[in-house]
Amino acid sequence: MRLAILAVAVAFPIASTAAASPPRLLADPFQDRAVLQRDKPVALWGQAAPGERLSIALGESRTTARAGADGKWRASLPAMKAGGPYRLTVRTAGGAEQKLDDILIGDVWLCSGQSNMVLQVHRALDSRVEIAGASDSDIRMMTVPNDTSLVPIDGFKRPVSWQLTSPATVPEFSAACYFFASELRKTVKVPMGLVNASWGGSAISSWMDEAALRRIEGLEEPLSVLADYRADPERGNARWGALWQKWWRARSGDAPGAEPWSTPVDGMWKPVPAFTPWENWPDAGLGSFNGMLWYRTSVMLTAAQAAGGATLRLGSIEDVDQSFVNGQPIGNTSAPGADREYALPAGLLRPGENSITVNVLDTYGTGGMTGPAGKRALHLADGTALPLDTGWFYRAVPTATGYPPRTPWEATGGLSTIGNAMIAPLGQYAFKGALWYQGESDVERADSYAVRLAGLMRDWRQRFGADLPFLIVQIAGYGAATAAPADSSSARLREAQRRAVEADGNAALAVTIDIGERTDIHPANKQELARRLARAARHLIYGEAALSPSGPRPLSATRAAEGVIVRFGEVERALVSYSAARPIGFELCDAAARTCRFVDAGAVGDSVTLDARGGPAERVRFCWADSPVCNLYDGSGLPVGPFELPIAQ
C-alpha cells in the first residue's frame, strides 16, 4: 500500500465546539459569501431558543419556522434561479438576528477524498500563472478543517468560511476542485460553490456512516469494538489489542507466547542506531523500506515503583504504532509524527524487569520512532520519570506479512470517524454533484472496494438527495515500471472503481492513468484532470449526450478466427495508438489471471484484435500494473483506461 498520510493527533469530543459561544441562528455551512444550489428548494436550519419563532428571508423569498424543544429549527424556501448577490436574514421573535451577505445561487459541488483532492493550487502544475490569474469571484470555496468524531455531530468543530477566488485565497484551494469549477464555467455560466471536505491518507471507510459499513462483510467485529470504545475507551482498546494479536499470530505463525511482545530479545534483534527515521540508519538496509519494524526495550522497577499506575511516553512515531507493556497491548495510534502517550493501569507493571515493545508501521515516506532525547520516558505515579532513551533493539518484519488492521476509531483509517465530523455537519445542504478522488489508501483492500464505493454513494445520497451524481477519479499511475505481467493491487483498485461506476446509474469516471507520475503519488497536472471531470459532468449532469464521459469504454471480449476481439463503446471517430504503430499493454490470461502474457494488438475503428496464439486466453487485461505505459486513445484525446474482461466463448 502506498499512501500519503497527513493525519494529526485527534481527540474525540462528542459535541461541537460551536456550543461554547452563543449559538448562531444558522447552521455552520451558512456563512457570508455562500453559494446555494439553484433550481432546488433551499433547505435552511439552525439553532435558537426552544420554542422560538423565526422569520427567514432570502432576497424576496420569505418563510417562518419554530424551534423545537431541543432548539433546532428547519425551514425551506422555494427553488431559485441562478443569480445574486442576496442577503439571507433570520430573525427571532425575541429580537435576535443574523444576516448573511453576498449570497449567490448557482451550482454547488462536494469535493472529497484523500491527498490528491487536498493538493492545493500552489502545488499544481504552472501554479504561479494559475494564482496570478485567479479573478473569478463567482467561484467560491469552503474548506472543511480535518477533524474526527466518534458520533455524527451537527456542527463543525472549528470555524468554516466561504472564500472568494483571488490571488490571495486560491493558493490553498483544492486544485482538482477549483480547476474543475473553472473549466466548467467555460460552458456553464452560473456561480460555482465548492465544499472541500478531504483528508490526506484517508480510507473510504472513514467517510462512510456506520449503517453503510454494516453492509460490508467482515466489519461486524470492528464495529462492535468501536461501540465498546465509545462507551469505555479502556475496554475498547483492550478488545482491539486482542484482535491485533490474533492478526499477528495468523500472519506470522507464532504460537501464543512466542510473539515478539512475549519472548526475550535474541539474535534476531539488533541495537537501534538512533532515534531517527530508519531510512537514515547506516548499513541497516532500510533505505527504502515501507512496512513494519518491532522496537523493544526494558526498564527495571522496584516494588514501590511498580505498585501504582504510570504513563508511558514514546515520543514521535511515523506512522502507526501498536504498543505493548509486559506482553499486554496498551495502545494504538495513527497520527504520523505525533508524540505517543499511554496510561498504564495499576497492576500492569511489576517489580524487576518490565518489557516495552512497539510495532511501528510506515506506509509512505520515512518511518520509525524519532525525536530528541527525553521524549521517551516512563512517568511513575510518585512523580518520577525514568528515561527510555537507551537499550532499544529493533527487528524487521517481512513485507509478506502485510499490513495490520487499523483501529476503528483512528483518524484516517477508522470507521465513520471523518464522516461524522466533516460530512454530517453539512446536514441537508443541496449539491449539484459530488467529486470523489480517493483510493490510494485502499489498494490493500481493492477486492472489496467496489462494494465500499457503492456504499459511500448510497450513504451520501441518503444524506443529500437520492439524485446526487458522482464523478469518480480513477487513481493515477504511480510506482516502478514492470517489464512482465504481474498482479497489481493498484490495478485491481482501478478495476473496482470502474466496475462500481459501471454498476451505478448516476456516476461517471475520470480516467487518469496517463497523467500520473511514476515517482510521485501526487501528480501535479490537476488541470487536465479537471478538464476530464468537467467533461464527465457535462455528459452526466448537464445532458451533453454527444460527449463521452470517460473516453473509450470496454464493452466485450470475444473469440474470433483472427484472435480475440475487444470492442469499445463511446469512441470518438476511431481508436488511435500514440508513439507506436500498435497499441501496447494488452495481456491474455488464464481464467484466474494467474498466468498472463503480453500480446500483440491492432486497432481498427472501435475494436482491438489481440493475437491469441501461444497460451491460454480466458481473460484480457489492459494496462494492468502500478504504473503502466498506455498508448491507446481515441479522437477526443482521452485514453482507454485500465480494465479486465472475461473472454466470451
C-alpha positions as CSV (number, residue, x, y, z in Angstrom):
1,M,0.0,0.0,0.0
2,R,1.3,3.4,-0.9
3,L,-0.3,6.4,0.6
4,A,0.4,9.9,1.7
5,I,-0.8,10.2,5.3
6,L,-1.4,13.7,6.6
7,A,-3.1,12.9,9.9
8,V,-2.8,14.7,13.2
9,A,-3.3,13.7,16.8
10,V,-7.0,13.9,17.3
11,A,-9.3,13.8,20.4
12,F,-12.9,12.7,20.1
13,P,-15.2,15.1,21.8
14,I,-18.9,14.4,21.0
15,A,-20.3,17.9,21.0
16,S,-19.4,20.6,18.5
17,T,-17.2,23.4,19.9
18,A,-19.7,25.9,18.5
19,A,-21.7,25.3,21.6
20,A,-19.1,27.1,23.7
21,S,-20.3,30.5,22.4
22,P,-23.8,31.9,22.0
23,P,-25.4,29.8,19.2
24,R,-25.6,31.1,15.7
25,L,-29.1,31.0,14.4
26,L,-28.0,29.4,11.1
27,A,-26.0,26.2,10.9
28,D,-22.3,26.3,10.1
29,P,-22.4,25.9,6.3
30,F,-24.4,29.1,6.0
31,Q,-21.8,32.0,6.0
32,D,-21.3,35.2,4.2
33,R,-20.4,34.6,0.5
34,A,-22.1,31.2,0.5
35,V,-23.4,29.6,-2.7
36,L,-26.8,27.9,-2.6
37,Q,-27.9,25.3,-5.1
38,R,-30.1,26.6,-7.9
39,D,-33.4,25.0,-9.0
40,K,-33.9,23.1,-5.8
41,P,-35.8,24.1,-2.6
42,V,-33.4,25.9,-0.3
43,A,-33.1,23.9,2.9
44,L,-32.2,26.0,5.9
45,W,-31.7,25.0,9.5
46,G,-30.1,26.2,12.7
47,Q,-30.4,26.6,16.5
48,A,-32.4,29.0,18.6
49,A,-34.1,29.1,22.0
50,P,-36.6,26.2,22.4
51,G,-40.0,27.1,21.0
52,E,-38.7,30.4,19.5
53,R,-40.5,31.6,16.3
54,L,-38.3,32.7,13.5
55,S,-38.8,34.6,10.2
56,I,-36.4,33.9,7.3
57,A,-35.8,36.0,4.2
58,L,-33.6,35.4,1.2
59,G,-33.9,38.1,-1.4
60,E,-37.7,38.5,-2.0
61,S,-38.4,35.0,-0.7
62,R,-39.9,34.6,2.8
63,T,-40.9,31.8,5.3
64,T,-41.2,31.2,9.0
65,A,-40.1,28.4,11.4
66,R,-40.4,27.4,15.0
67,A,-37.6,25.9,17.1
68,G,-38.3,22.5,18.7
69,A,-37.9,21.6,22.3
70,D,-34.2,21.0,21.6
71,G,-33.8,24.4,20.0
72,K,-33.3,23.0,16.5
73,W,-35.3,24.5,13.6
74,R,-35.7,23.8,9.9
75,A,-37.2,25.7,7.1
76,S,-37.4,25.6,3.3
77,L,-37.6,28.3,0.7
78,P,-38.8,27.9,-2.9
79,A,-36.2,27.0,-5.5
80,M,-34.4,29.9,-7.1
81,K,-32.7,30.5,-10.4
82,A,-29.0,31.3,-10.6
83,G,-28.2,34.8,-9.5
84,G,-27.5,37.1,-6.7
85,P,-26.0,38.5,-4.6
86,Y,-28.7,38.3,-2.0
87,R,-28.9,38.9,1.7
88,L,-30.1,36.0,3.9
89,T,-31.7,37.2,7.2
90,V,-33.0,35.2,10.1
91,R,-34.8,36.9,13.0
92,T,-36.4,35.6,16.1
93,A,-39.5,36.9,17.8
94,G,-37.3,37.7,20.8
95,G,-35.2,40.1,18.7
96,A,-32.1,38.0,17.9
97,E,-31.0,38.4,14.3
98,Q,-28.3,37.0,11.9
99,K,-27.6,38.5,8.5
100,L,-25.5,36.9,5.8
101,D,-24.4,39.0,2.8
102,D,-23.2,38.3,-0.7
103,I,-25.2,35.0,-1.1
104,L,-25.2,33.6,-4.6
105,I,-27.4,31.0,-6.2
106,G,-25.6,28.6,-8.5
107,D,-24.3,25.0,-8.7
108,V,-22.7,23.6,-5.5
109,W,-20.2,20.7,-5.5
110,L,-18.9,18.5,-2.7
111,C,-15.3,17.7,-3.3
112,S,-13.9,14.9,-1.2
113,G,-11.3,12.2,-0.9
114,Q,-7.7,12.0,0.2
115,S,-4.4,13.9,-0.5
116,N,-4.9,14.2,-4.3
117,M,-8.1,16.1,-3.6
118,V,-6.4,18.0,-0.8
119,L,-3.4,19.0,-3.1
120,Q,-3.5,22.8,-3.2
121,V,-3.3,25.1,-6.3
122,H,0.2,26.3,-5.2
123,R,1.4,22.7,-5.6
124,A,-0.1,22.1,-9.0
125,L,1.3,22.5,-12.5
126,D,2.1,26.0,-13.5
127,S,0.9,27.3,-10.2
128,R,2.4,30.8,-10.5
129,V,0.3,31.6,-13.6
130,E,-2.8,30.0,-12.2
131,I,-2.6,32.0,-8.9
132,A,-1.9,35.3,-10.7
133,G,-4.9,34.8,-12.9
134,A,-7.4,33.8,-10.2
135,S,-10.0,36.5,-10.5
136,D,-13.4,34.8,-10.9
137,S,-15.2,35.8,-7.7
138,D,-18.2,33.7,-8.7
139,I,-16.2,30.6,-7.8
140,R,-16.2,30.2,-4.0
141,M,-14.8,27.5,-1.8
142,M,-15.4,26.4,1.8
143,T,-12.7,24.1,3.1
144,V,-13.7,21.9,6.0
145,P,-11.0,21.5,8.7
146,N,-9.7,18.0,9.3
147,D,-11.5,16.6,12.4
148,T,-13.0,13.4,13.6
149,S,-15.7,12.3,15.9
150,L,-16.9,9.0,17.3
151,V,-20.5,10.0,16.6
152,P,-22.2,12.2,14.0
153,I,-22.2,15.9,15.0
154,D,-24.4,18.8,14.0
155,G,-21.7,21.4,13.7
156,F,-18.1,21.6,12.6
157,K,-15.5,21.6,15.5
158,R,-13.7,24.6,14.0
159,P,-14.9,27.7,12.2
160,V,-15.5,27.5,8.4
161,S,-15.9,30.3,5.9
162,W,-16.7,30.7,2.2
163,Q,-13.7,32.2,0.3
164,L,-13.9,34.2,-2.9
165,T,-11.4,33.3,-5.6
166,S,-8.5,35.7,-5.7
167,P,-4.7,35.5,-5.9
168,A,-4.6,35.8,-2.1
169,T,-7.0,32.9,-1.4
170,V,-6.6,30.4,-4.3
171,P,-3.2,29.1,-3.4
172,E,-4.8,27.0,-0.6
173,F,-7.8,25.9,-2.6
174,S,-8.0,22.2,-3.6
175,A,-6.5,22.3,-7.1
176,A,-8.7,19.5,-8.5
177,C,-11.9,21.1,-7.2
178,Y,-11.0,24.6,-8.2
179,F,-9.8,23.8,-11.7
180,F,-12.9,21.7,-12.2
181,A,-15.2,24.7,-11.5
182,S,-13.0,27.0,-13.5
183,E,-13.2,24.6,-16.5
184,L,-16.9,24.1,-16.1
185,R,-17.6,27.8,-16.0
186,K,-16.5,28.0,-19.7
187,T,-19.8,26.3,-20.7
188,V,-22.0,26.6,-17.5
189,K,-22.3,30.3,-16.8
190,V,-23.5,30.2,-13.2
191,P,-21.8,30.7,-9.9
192,M,-19.9,27.7,-8.6
193,G,-19.8,26.8,-4.9
194,L,-17.2,24.3,-3.8
195,V,-17.2,22.4,-0.4
196,N,-13.8,20.8,0.0
197,A,-14.0,18.1,2.7
198,S,-10.9,15.9,2.1
199,W,-8.1,14.4,4.2
200,G,-4.8,13.0,3.0
201,G,-4.3,9.3,3.6
202,S,-7.9,8.7,4.5
203,A,-9.5,5.3,3.8
204,I,-13.0,5.2,2.3
205,S,-14.4,3.6,5.4
206,S,-13.6,6.7,7.4
207,W,-16.1,8.7,5.3
208,M,-19.0,6.2,5.5
209,D,-21.6,6.1,8.2
210,E,-22.0,3.0,10.3
211,A,-25.2,1.9,8.7
212,A,-23.4,1.7,5.3
213,L,-20.4,-0.1,6.9
214,R,-22.7,-2.7,8.4
215,R,-23.5,-3.9,4.9
216,I,-19.8,-4.8,4.3
217,E,-18.7,-8.3,5.2
218,G,-16.1,-8.6,7.8
219,L,-16.7,-5.3,9.7
220,E,-19.1,-6.7,12.3
221,E,-16.4,-7.2,14.9
222,P,-14.6,-3.9,14.4
223,L,-17.9,-2.0,14.6
224,S,-18.6,-3.8,17.8
225,V,-15.2,-2.8,19.2
226,L,-15.9,0.8,18.1
227,A,-19.2,0.8,20.1
228,D,-17.2,-0.5,23.1
229,Y,-14.6,2.2,22.7
230,R,-17.3,4.9,22.6
231,A,-18.7,3.6,25.9
232,D,-15.4,2.7,27.6
233,P,-12.1,3.5,25.8
234,E,-10.1,1.2,28.1
235,R,-12.4,-1.8,27.3
236,G,-12.5,-1.0,23.6
237,N,-8.7,-0.7,23.4
238,A,-8.2,-4.0,25.2
239,R,-10.6,-5.7,22.7
240,W,-8.7,-4.2,19.8
241,G,-5.4,-5.2,21.2
242,A,-6.6,-8.8,21.3
243,L,-7.7,-8.6,17.7
244,W,-4.4,-7.2,16.6
245,Q,-2.6,-10.0,18.4
246,K,-4.8,-12.5,16.7
247,W,-4.0,-10.9,13.3
248,W,-0.2,-11.2,14.0
249,R,-0.4,-14.8,15.0
250,A,-2.3,-15.7,11.9
251,R,0.2,-13.9,9.6
252,S,3.4,-14.8,11.4
253,G,2.6,-18.3,12.5
254,D,3.7,-17.5,16.1
255,A,2.2,-19.6,18.8
256,P,0.8,-17.8,21.8
257,G,3.7,-16.9,24.0
258,A,6.2,-16.9,21.1
259,E,5.4,-13.5,19.7
260,P,7.8,-10.5,19.6
261,W,6.0,-8.9,22.5
262,S,6.2,-12.0,24.7
263,T,9.7,-13.5,24.1
264,P,13.1,-12.2,25.3
265,V,15.4,-10.3,23.0
266,D,17.5,-12.8,21.0
267,G,19.8,-12.8,18.0
268,M,17.0,-11.6,15.6
269,W,17.1,-8.2,17.3
270,K,19.7,-5.5,16.6
271,P,20.5,-2.4,18.5
272,V,18.6,0.7,17.4
273,P,21.3,3.1,16.0
274,A,19.5,6.3,16.6
275,F,16.0,7.8,17.1
276,T,15.9,9.0,13.5
277,P,13.9,7.6,10.6
278,W,15.0,4.1,9.9
279,E,15.7,5.0,6.3
280,N,18.6,7.1,7.6
281,W,20.3,4.3,9.6
282,P,23.6,3.4,8.0
283,D,24.1,-0.2,6.9
284,A,20.7,-1.3,8.0
285,G,19.3,-2.0,4.6
286,L,16.2,0.1,5.3
287,G,16.8,3.0,2.9
288,S,13.5,2.5,1.0
289,F,11.7,0.2,3.4
290,N,7.9,0.7,3.9
291,G,6.5,-1.8,6.3
292,M,6.7,-2.8,10.0
293,L,9.6,-2.8,12.5
294,W,9.5,-4.0,16.1
295,Y,11.2,-1.9,18.8
296,R,11.9,-3.4,22.2
297,T,13.4,-2.2,25.5
298,S,13.0,-2.9,29.2
299,V,13.0,-1.0,32.4
300,M,13.8,-2.2,35.9
301,L,11.4,-1.2,38.7
302,T,11.3,-1.6,42.5
303,A,8.2,-3.0,44.1
304,A,7.2,0.5,45.2
305,Q,7.7,1.9,41.7
306,A,5.6,-0.9,40.2
307,A,2.8,-0.6,42.7
308,G,0.8,2.2,41.0
309,G,-0.2,3.2,37.6
310,A,2.1,5.1,35.2
311,T,2.2,7.0,31.9
312,L,4.4,5.7,29.0
313,R,5.7,8.3,26.6
314,L,7.3,7.1,23.4
315,G,8.0,10.3,21.6
316,S,7.2,10.8,17.9
317,I,6.3,7.8,15.7
318,E,5.8,7.6,11.9
319,D,3.1,6.4,11.1
320,V,1.1,3.9,13.2
321,D,2.1,2.1,16.4
322,Q,0.7,-0.9,18.4
323,S,2.4,-0.8,21.8
324,F,2.7,-3.4,24.5
325,V,3.9,-3.5,28.1
326,N,4.8,-6.8,29.6
327,G,3.1,-8.5,26.7
328,Q,-0.2,-6.6,27.1
329,P,-1.5,-4.3,24.4
330,I,-1.7,-0.7,25.8
331,G,-2.4,1.5,22.9
332,N,-2.6,2.0,19.1
333,T,-2.3,5.4,17.4
334,S,-2.3,6.5,13.8
335,A,-1.0,10.1,13.9
336,P,2.2,10.4,11.9
337,G,4.8,12.4,13.8
338,A,2.7,12.9,16.9
339,D,4.0,12.1,20.3
340,R,2.6,8.9,21.9
341,E,1.4,8.8,25.5
342,Y,-0.4,5.9,27.0
343,A,-1.8,5.5,30.5
344,L,-0.8,2.2,32.2
345,P,-3.3,0.9,34.8
346,A,-2.2,-0.2,38.3
347,G,-1.2,-3.9,38.3
348,L,0.4,-3.9,34.8
349,L,3.9,-3.1,35.9
350,R,5.8,-5.5,38.2
351,P,8.9,-5.5,40.3
352,G,12.1,-6.3,38.3
353,E,12.3,-6.2,34.5
354,N,9.4,-4.7,32.5
355,S,9.3,-5.1,28.7
356,I,8.2,-2.3,26.4
357,T,7.5,-3.4,22.8
358,V,6.4,-1.2,20.0
359,N,5.3,-2.3,16.5
360,V,5.7,0.6,14.1
361,L,4.0,0.6,10.6
362,D,5.3,3.0,8.0
363,T,3.4,3.2,4.7
364,Y,4.8,6.2,2.9
365,G,7.9,8.4,3.3
366,T,10.0,8.0,6.4
367,G,9.2,5.7,9.4
368,G,10.2,4.9,12.9
369,M,10.4,6.2,16.4
370,T,12.0,9.7,16.2
371,G,12.6,12.8,18.2
372,P,15.0,14.2,20.8
373,A,16.2,12.6,24.0
374,G,13.8,12.9,26.9
375,K,10.7,12.3,24.8
376,R,10.8,8.6,25.7
377,A,10.2,8.0,29.4
378,L,8.1,6.1,31.9
379,H,6.4,8.5,34.3
380,L,5.5,6.9,37.6
381,A,2.7,7.6,40.0
382,D,5.1,9.1,42.5
383,G,6.1,11.8,40.0
384,T,9.5,10.4,38.9
385,A,10.3,9.9,35.3
386,L,12.6,7.0,34.2
387,P,14.3,7.8,30.8
388,L,13.9,5.3,28.0
389,D,16.4,6.6,25.5
390,T,18.9,3.7,25.7
391,G,18.8,-0.1,25.5
392,W,16.4,-0.3,22.5
393,F,16.6,-3.1,19.9
394,Y,14.7,-3.5,16.6
395,R,13.6,-6.3,14.4
396,A,12.3,-6.0,10.8
397,V,9.1,-7.7,9.7
398,P,9.0,-9.5,6.3
399,T,6.9,-7.5,3.8
400,A,5.0,-10.6,3.0
401,T,3.3,-10.3,6.4
402,G,1.2,-7.5,5.0
403,Y,-0.2,-4.5,6.9
404,P,-2.1,-4.9,10.1
405,P,-5.8,-3.9,10.6
406,R,-6.4,-0.3,11.6
407,T,-8.2,0.7,14.7
408,P,-11.9,1.5,14.2
409,W,-11.5,4.9,15.9
410,E,-8.4,6.2,14.3
411,A,-8.5,9.4,12.1
412,T,-7.6,8.3,8.6
413,G,-8.1,4.5,8.6
414,G,-11.1,4.2,11.0
415,L,-14.8,3.6,10.6
416,S,-17.0,6.7,10.1
417,T,-14.7,8.9,12.2
418,I,-14.1,11.5,9.5
419,G,-17.6,11.4,8.0
420,N,-19.1,12.0,11.5
421,A,-17.1,15.3,11.8
422,M,-16.7,16.6,8.3
423,I,-19.7,15.4,6.3
424,A,-22.5,15.0,8.9
425,P,-22.5,18.8,9.8
426,L,-23.3,19.6,6.1
427,G,-26.8,18.4,7.0
428,Q,-29.2,18.8,4.1
429,Y,-27.1,21.3,2.1
430,A,-28.0,20.8,-1.5
431,F,-25.4,19.8,-4.1
432,K,-25.3,19.6,-7.8
433,G,-22.9,16.6,-7.5
434,A,-20.0,15.1,-5.6
435,L,-16.4,14.6,-6.8
436,W,-14.6,11.7,-5.2
437,Y,-10.8,11.4,-5.5
438,Q,-9.7,8.6,-3.3
439,G,-8.4,5.0,-3.4
440,E,-4.6,5.0,-2.8
441,S,-5.2,4.3,0.9
442,D,-7.4,1.3,0.0
443,V,-5.2,-0.6,-2.5
444,E,-4.7,-3.4,0.0
445,R,-8.5,-3.7,0.2
446,A,-9.0,-3.5,-3.6
447,D,-11.1,-6.7,-3.7
448,S,-13.9,-5.1,-1.5
449,Y,-13.5,-1.5,-2.8
450,A,-16.3,-1.7,-5.3
451,V,-18.7,-2.6,-2.5
452,R,-17.3,0.2,-0.3
453,L,-17.6,2.8,-3.1
454,A,-21.2,1.7,-3.8
455,G,-21.9,2.0,-0.1
456,L,-20.4,5.5,0.1
457,M,-22.5,6.7,-2.9
458,R,-25.7,5.2,-1.3
459,D,-24.8,6.7,2.1
460,W,-24.3,10.2,0.7
461,R,-27.4,10.0,-1.5
462,Q,-29.4,9.3,1.7
463,R,-27.9,12.4,3.2
464,F,-28.0,14.8,0.3
465,G,-30.7,13.5,-2.1
466,A,-31.3,10.3,-4.0
467,D,-30.4,12.0,-7.3
468,L,-26.9,13.1,-6.2
469,P,-24.5,12.3,-9.2
470,F,-20.9,11.2,-8.5
471,L,-17.8,12.0,-10.5
472,I,-15.2,9.4,-9.6
473,V,-11.5,9.9,-10.2
474,Q,-9.7,6.7,-11.1
475,I,-6.3,6.6,-9.3
476,A,-3.4,7.5,-11.4
477,G,-0.3,5.5,-12.2
478,Y,2.4,5.5,-9.6
479,G,5.3,3.2,-8.8
480,A,8.0,1.3,-10.5
481,A,7.6,0.2,-14.1
482,T,7.4,-3.5,-14.9
483,A,8.8,-5.5,-17.8
484,A,6.5,-8.5,-17.4
485,P,2.8,-9.1,-16.5
486,A,2.3,-9.1,-12.7
487,D,-0.5,-8.8,-10.2
488,S,-1.1,-5.2,-9.1
489,S,-3.2,-4.1,-6.2
490,S,-3.4,-0.6,-7.7
491,A,-4.8,-2.1,-11.0
492,R,-7.3,-4.1,-9.0
493,L,-8.4,-0.9,-7.2
494,R,-8.8,0.9,-10.6
495,E,-10.9,-2.0,-11.8
496,A,-13.1,-1.8,-8.7
497,Q,-13.6,1.9,-9.3
498,R,-14.5,1.2,-13.0
499,R,-17.0,-1.6,-12.1
500,A,-18.6,0.5,-9.3
501,V,-19.2,3.3,-11.8
502,E,-20.5,0.9,-14.4
503,A,-23.0,-0.6,-12.0
504,D,-24.2,2.8,-10.8
505,G,-26.8,4.6,-12.9
506,N,-25.7,8.1,-11.9
507,A,-21.9,8.2,-11.8
508,A,-19.1,8.8,-14.3
509,L,-15.4,8.0,-14.2
510,A,-12.4,10.3,-14.9
511,V,-9.5,8.2,-16.2
512,T,-6.1,9.5,-15.1
513,I,-3.8,6.5,-15.9
514,D,-1.8,8.6,-18.4
515,I,-1.3,11.7,-16.3
516,G,0.2,10.1,-13.2
517,E,3.8,10.5,-12.1
518,R,5.8,7.3,-11.6
519,T,7.9,8.8,-8.7
520,D,5.2,10.9,-7.1
521,I,1.8,9.7,-5.8
522,H,0.5,13.3,-6.2
523,P,0.6,14.2,-9.9
524,A,0.7,17.9,-10.5
525,N,-1.3,18.1,-13.7
526,K,-4.6,18.8,-12.0
527,Q,-5.7,21.0,-14.9
528,E,-6.1,18.0,-17.3
529,L,-7.8,16.1,-14.5
530,A,-10.2,19.0,-14.2
531,R,-10.9,19.0,-17.9
532,R,-11.8,15.4,-17.8
533,L,-14.0,15.8,-14.7
534,A,-15.8,18.8,-16.3
535,R,-16.4,16.7,-19.5
536,A,-17.9,13.9,-17.4
537,A,-20.1,16.4,-15.6
538,R,-21.3,18.0,-18.9
539,H,-22.3,14.5,-20.1
540,L,-23.8,13.0,-16.9
541,I,-25.2,16.1,-15.2
542,Y,-25.8,18.7,-17.9
543,G,-27.1,16.3,-20.5
544,E,-24.5,16.8,-23.3
545,A,-25.1,13.3,-24.7
546,A,-22.7,13.9,-27.7
547,L,-19.7,14.0,-25.2
548,S,-18.5,10.7,-23.9
549,P,-17.9,11.0,-20.2
550,S,-14.7,9.0,-19.8
551,G,-13.3,8.2,-23.3
552,P,-13.5,4.8,-24.9
553,R,-15.2,2.2,-22.7
554,P,-14.6,-1.6,-23.0
555,L,-17.7,-3.5,-23.9
556,S,-16.8,-7.1,-24.6
557,A,-14.0,-9.5,-25.5
558,T,-14.9,-12.4,-27.8
559,R,-13.1,-15.1,-29.7
560,A,-12.7,-14.9,-33.5
561,A,-10.7,-16.7,-36.1
562,E,-8.1,-13.9,-36.1
563,G,-7.8,-13.9,-32.3
564,V,-9.6,-12.1,-29.5
565,I,-11.6,-9.0,-30.4
566,V,-12.1,-6.3,-27.8
567,R,-14.9,-3.9,-28.7
568,F,-15.2,-0.4,-27.2
569,G,-18.1,2.0,-26.9
570,E,-18.2,5.8,-26.7
571,V,-15.3,6.0,-29.2
572,E,-14.9,9.4,-30.8
573,R,-14.0,8.9,-34.5
574,A,-11.6,5.9,-34.1
575,L,-9.1,4.4,-31.7
576,V,-5.5,5.5,-32.2
577,S,-2.2,4.4,-30.7
578,Y,0.3,7.1,-29.8
579,S,4.1,6.7,-30.3
580,A,3.7,3.3,-31.8
581,A,2.1,1.6,-34.8
582,R,0.1,-0.7,-32.4
583,P,-1.5,-0.5,-29.0
584,I,0.6,-1.8,-26.2
585,G,-0.2,-3.1,-22.7
586,F,-2.7,-5.8,-23.6
587,E,-2.4,-9.2,-21.8
588,L,-4.2,-12.5,-22.2
589,C,-4.6,-14.6,-19.1
590,D,-5.9,-17.9,-17.9
591,A,-9.3,-18.0,-16.2
592,A,-8.0,-17.0,-12.8
593,A,-5.5,-14.4,-14.2
594,R,-2.6,-16.3,-12.5
595,T,-0.7,-16.7,-15.8
596,C,-0.7,-13.8,-18.1
597,R,1.4,-12.7,-21.1
598,F,1.7,-9.6,-23.2
599,V,0.3,-9.9,-26.7
600,D,0.4,-8.1,-30.0
601,A,-2.6,-5.9,-30.8
602,G,-4.0,-4.0,-33.7
603,A,-6.7,-1.3,-33.5
604,V,-9.2,-0.6,-36.3
605,G,-12.2,1.7,-35.7
606,D,-13.8,0.9,-32.3
607,S,-12.1,-2.6,-31.9
608,V,-8.7,-4.1,-31.0
609,T,-7.7,-7.5,-32.2
610,L,-5.3,-9.5,-30.0
611,D,-3.0,-12.3,-31.1
612,A,-4.3,-15.2,-29.0
613,R,-1.5,-17.7,-30.1
614,G,0.9,-19.0,-27.5
615,G,-1.0,-19.7,-24.4
616,P,-4.4,-19.6,-22.6
617,A,-6.9,-16.9,-23.5
618,E,-9.7,-16.8,-20.9
619,R,-9.3,-13.2,-19.7
620,V,-8.0,-10.0,-21.2
621,R,-6.3,-7.2,-19.2
622,F,-5.2,-3.8,-20.4
623,C,-2.6,-1.5,-18.7
624,W,-2.6,-3.8,-15.6
625,A,0.3,-2.5,-13.4
626,D,1.0,0.0,-10.7
627,S,2.4,2.5,-13.3
628,P,1.8,1.1,-16.8
629,V,2.6,2.6,-20.1
630,C,-0.7,3.1,-22.0
631,N,-0.8,4.4,-25.6
632,L,-4.4,3.7,-26.7
633,Y,-6.7,6.8,-27.2
634,D,-9.5,8.0,-29.4
635,G,-10.1,11.1,-31.4
636,S,-11.1,13.1,-28.4
637,G,-7.6,12.7,-26.9
638,L,-9.0,10.6,-24.0
639,P,-7.2,7.4,-23.1
640,V,-8.6,3.9,-22.9
641,G,-8.4,3.2,-19.1
642,P,-7.2,0.0,-17.4
643,F,-9.7,-2.9,-17.4
644,E,-10.1,-6.6,-17.1
645,L,-12.7,-8.6,-19.0
646,P,-13.6,-12.3,-19.4
647,I,-13.5,-13.6,-22.9
648,A,-16.8,-14.8,-24.1
649,Q,-16.8,-18.3,-25.6
